[in-house]
Amino acid sequence: METRTVRAGVLEVAYAEAGPADGWPVVLVHGFPYDALCYAPAAEMLARAGARVVMPWMRGHGATRFLSGATPRSGQQGAFGADLLALLDALGIGKAILGGFDWGGRAACVVAALWPERVAALVSVAGYNILDPSRAAEPLAPEVEHRLWYVWYLHSERGRAGLAAHREAFCRLLWRLWSPRWDFSDADFARTAAAFANPDFVDVVVHSYRHRHGLAGGDPAYADIEARLAALPPVTVPAMVVESGSDGLIPPAHFTDLSARFTGGLKRRMLVQAGHNPPQEDPRAFADAVLAARDMALARSALSGGEG
């Protein structure tokens, strides 16, 4: 598995790649607080099935860097989608299977909804991940609200300072809380924690959780994308939704009727033992979900090996 960089949009994107260069393209995007290598075991399985798997480090993570110091360190969903689209362009990938969870699932959903011609199929953990700004102020059930303590913490300057001072301890706590059945090792966490040393990590993370609740302005460069997302556009490409039965952040009851959001064909898989990070917790099952999405794409003649 090779690690490379490419200029894409406002970023120099670091990414890992597995599989043949002419394989059927898959782009897998990590969430917070994780990194691209969470997909490594699943990517090796997909590579053996002929896939070209690209795994980028998101803005604020790993060796990915902003090209200009003047670019806002935004963590809004429009920025995540624009970054992913720019990466497809930079790598010359005309159409790919996109997959992700948490922030990465949001990026993949944004591109699938707004630029479906670039997406053969979608693998989305936790369903339709595009945020609805009109409902940001609506309180959820207390059972859900208490799980979001980190969001309210990061809304404060104390929270920003806490993340800056204790970023590894903060993120390790989230791993434990969100994946209660995952017995990850110190080495597992250390490999990912290296990505949090990125100089823009704190700014991007804090902005992400403040912007979605209207506490921070967005980057004007993404105003048009944000306006389109506010309409909650449906995903019209084939979609595989992966549901985690042991997610300490998103309870299983979250998974409701998704038919109005996914209109291009929908299949769902429940991973009973998996928590918030199913690609790393159950790589075989996640790889199988991607393979099933490939079959959905092939059934619609939306994917061909080596598409560039």
Protein Blocks (a to p, Z undefined) as FASTA:
>chain_A
ZZddddehjbccddddedjfkbccddddddddddfklmmmmmmmmmmnopacdddddehi
ajbdcfbfklccdfbfklmmmmmmmmmmmnopabdcdddehjllmmmmmmmmmmmmlpfb
dcdehijabdcfklmmpccdfklmmmmmmmmmmmpmklmmmmmmmmmmmmmmmmmmmmmm
bccdfklmmmmmmmmmpmklmmmmmmmmmmmnopaccdfklmmmmmmmmnopadfbdcdd
dddfkbcklgfklpccfklmmmnbpaddddfkbcfklmlmmmmlmmmmmmmmmmmmmmno
pacehiZZ
